[in-house]
Amino acid sequence: MRNSFANVVQGISNNTGANRDNLILEDDDTARDTQDGVDLQNNTNFIDNNSHPLYLHNNDHPDLVLIAKKLVGPDNFGSWSRSMQIALNARNKFVIVNGVFEKPSEDSSLLAQWERVNDLVITWILNSVADEISDGLNYVTTARGVWLELTERFSGTNGHRVYQVLKDIHSLDQGNKSVEVYFHKLKALWDEYAVLEPNVRCTCGAHKVQTERDQKRKLLQFLMGLHDGNAAVRGQILLMNPLPTVS
């Protein structure tokens, strides 16, 4: 029998049934705040485990800068938000930002620790935001509130950035760059566009067809931008059946 998330967090095996029974909640009203029967909002036994969202390492301090890039406006919001999400998720703190791990009730023994972690996450976000933007966020009291305000303020103006990214994709060519540098510049633009305009997810057969079309489109964009000195290689690639992936 597989170990549950809560058991893994606490280092408890499913074989220790007697101990586990003490953690099962009977009240349906509190079940929404639990994971596999463990009251995450009130149980303090496993905060010292680094798998818990409220765990803090000795190196977690307010001056920590999680990512090098700073949010300066709508032009880089897409890439900034993705980088920040990865950095926070690596520290198991993005669940504080996206609301999955909500603020505990006033009588919860975890409230003080949650508020401490929440304030720390706020400082991490603001450390990677330009001063002229962060100055207006000092009085937002939750990390989720800060994240939502930044998203509302800058993601709504993504139309300009989508236009610019598409323009850069279609105008980029190899020039005097190496093939490797040219490819990585183009791939960075593709990745940013994927964040700004994500594909609709589905489990039907159309997903495979759409993926294959996207790969073909990227290959052709890459080949169109190659230096004329690579024309012979480009012609050979276009004769392949099936066409290779752009990678």
C-alpha positions in Angstrom: 0.0 0.0 0.0 1.4 3.4 -1.0 2.2 6.0 1.6 0.0 9.0 1.6 1.3 12.6 1.1 0.7 13.3 4.8 2.5 10.1 5.8 5.5 10.9 3.7 5.6 14.4 5.2 5.6 13.0 8.7 7.8 10.0 8.0 4.9 7.7 9.0 4.4 4.3 7.4 0.9 3.0 6.6 1.9 0.0 8.7 1.7 2.1 11.9 -2.1 2.0 11.9 -2.5 2.7 15.6 -0.7 6.0 15.4 -2.3 7.0 12.1 -5.8 6.4 13.5 -5.2 9.3 15.9 -4.8 11.6 12.9 -8.1 10.8 11.1 -10.7 13.5 11.3 -14.4 12.6 11.7 -15.8 16.1 11.2 -16.8 16.7 7.5 -16.6 20.4 8.0 -12.8 20.2 8.7 -12.2 17.6 6.1 -11.6 20.2 3.4 -8.5 21.4 5.3 -7.0 17.9 5.4 -4.9 15.7 3.2 -5.4 12.0 3.6 -7.0 12.5 7.0 -4.3 14.8 8.5 -5.3 18.2 9.6 -2.7 20.4 7.9 -4.2 23.5 9.4 -3.6 22.5 13.0 -1.0 19.7 13.2 2.4 21.1 14.2 4.1 17.7 14.4 5.7 17.9 11.0 6.6 21.6 10.4 10.3 20.6 11.0 10.1 18.4 7.9 11.3 20.2 4.8 8.3 18.8 2.8 5.9 21.0 4.8 5.0 24.4 3.2 5.6 26.1 6.6 9.1 24.7 7.0 11.8 27.3 7.0 15.4 26.6 6.4 18.2 28.4 8.2 19.0 30.2 4.9 15.5 31.5 4.4 15.8 35.2 5.3 14.0 38.4 4.1 16.9 39.7 2.0 17.0 36.5 -0.1 16.7 37.2 -3.9 15.2 34.1 -5.5 15.7 35.1 -9.2 18.1 37.5 -10.9 15.6 39.1 -13.2 13.4 41.9 -11.9 9.8 42.7 -12.8 9.8 46.0 -14.6 6.5 46.0 -16.3 4.2 44.1 -18.7 7.0 43.4 -21.2 8.7 40.9 -18.9 5.8 39.9 -16.6 5.3 36.5 -18.4 8.9 35.4 -18.0 9.3 36.9 -14.6 6.2 35.2 -13.2 7.2 31.9 -14.6 10.7 32.2 -13.0 9.3 33.3 -9.7 6.8 30.4 -9.7 9.6 27.9 -10.3 11.7 29.4 -7.5 8.9 29.5 -5.0 7.7 26.0 -5.9 11.3 24.7 -5.5 11.0 25.9 -1.8 7.5 24.4 -1.5 6.1 27.9 -0.9 4.1 28.5 -4.1 1.1 26.8 -2.3 1.0 29.9 -0.1 0.9 32.2 -3.1 -1.8 30.3 -5.1 -4.1 29.7 -2.2 -3.8 26.0 -1.9 -2.4 26.3 1.6 -4.8 28.8 3.0 -4.4 31.0 6.1 -5.3 28.8 9.2 -8.2 29.8 11.4 -7.6 32.2 14.3 -7.5 29.3 16.8 -5.1 27.2 14.8 -1.7 26.4 16.3 -0.2 27.0 12.8 -1.4 30.6 12.5 1.7 32.3 13.8 4.0 30.2 11.6 1.8 30.7 8.5 1.9 34.5 9.0 5.7 34.3 9.4 6.1 32.3 6.2 3.6 34.6 4.4 5.5 37.7 5.3 8.7 36.1 4.2 7.3 35.1 0.8 6.1 38.7 0.3 9.6 40.0 0.8 11.0 37.4 -1.6 8.5 38.5 -4.3 9.1 42.3 -3.7 12.9 41.7 -3.8 12.5 40.8 -7.4 10.2 43.7 -8.3 11.4 47.1 -9.5 11.2 49.7 -6.7 8.6 51.9 -8.5 6.3 48.8 -8.6 7.0 47.4 -5.1 6.5 50.7 -3.4 2.8 50.4 -4.0 2.5 46.9 -2.6 4.0 47.4 0.9 0.5 47.4 2.5 -0.8 44.2 0.9 -1.0 41.7 3.7 -0.8 38.4 2.0 1.6 36.8 -0.6 -1.5 35.7 -2.6 -2.7 39.3 -2.6 0.6 40.6 -3.9 0.7 37.9 -6.6 -2.9 38.6 -7.7 -2.4 42.4 -7.8 0.8 42.0 -10.0 -1.1 39.6 -12.2 -4.1 41.8 -12.6 -1.9 44.9 -13.2 0.5 43.4 -15.8 -0.9 40.3 -17.4 -3.9 42.2 -18.7 -1.6 44.2 -20.9 0.0 41.1 -22.5 -1.5 41.9 -25.9 1.4 44.3 -26.6 3.9 41.7 -25.5 2.3 38.9 -27.5 2.5 41.1 -30.5 6.2 41.9 -29.8 7.2 38.3 -29.2 5.5 37.1 -32.5 7.2 39.9 -34.4 10.6 39.0 -32.9 10.0 35.3 -33.8 9.2 36.1 -37.4 12.0 38.6 -37.8 14.8 36.7 -36.1 17.4 35.2 -38.3 20.8 33.7 -37.8 22.8 36.6 -39.1 26.4 36.3 -37.9 25.4 34.2 -34.9 26.3 30.5 -34.6 23.5 28.0 -35.2 23.4 27.2 -31.5 23.0 30.8 -30.4 20.4 31.5 -33.0 18.4 28.4 -32.0 18.5 29.3 -28.3 17.3 32.9 -28.9 14.5 31.5 -31.0 13.6 28.9 -28.4 13.5 31.5 -25.7 10.9 33.4 -27.7 8.9 30.3 -28.3 8.9 29.5 -24.6 7.8 33.0 -23.7 5.0 32.9 -26.2 3.9 29.5 -24.7 3.6 31.2 -21.3 1.7 34.2 -22.7 -0.6 32.1 -24.9 -0.8 28.6 -23.5 -2.3 25.8 -25.6 -5.7 24.4 -24.6 -5.1 21.1 -22.9 -7.2 18.1 -23.9 -6.9 14.3 -23.8 -8.4 13.7 -27.2 -6.5 12.8 -30.4 -6.5 16.4 -31.5 -3.8 17.2 -28.9 -1.3 14.9 -30.7 -2.1 16.5 -34.1 -1.7 20.0 -32.6 1.6 19.1 -31.1 2.9 17.8 -34.4 1.8 20.9 -36.2 3.5 23.1 -33.6 6.7 21.2 -34.0 6.5 21.5 -37.8 5.8 25.2 -37.6 8.8 25.8 -35.3 11.1 23.7 -37.6 10.1 25.8 -40.6 10.6 29.1 -38.6 14.0 27.9 -37.6 15.0 26.9 -41.2 13.7 30.2 -42.7 16.0 32.2 -40.4 19.2 30.2 -41.2 22.0 31.9 -43.0 22.1 31.4 -46.8 25.4 29.5 -46.3 23.2 26.7 -44.8 20.9 26.6 -47.8 22.1 23.1 -48.9 21.5 21.6 -45.4 18.1 23.3 -45.2 17.1 21.8 -48.5 18.2 18.3 -47.3 16.1 18.7 -44.2 13.0 19.7 -46.1 13.3 16.6 -48.2 13.1 14.3 -45.1 9.9 12.4 -44.6 8.8 12.6 -41.9 10.3 15.9 -41.0 12.6 15.9 -37.9 11.7 17.8 -34.8 13.2 21.2 -34.4 15.4 20.0 -31.6 
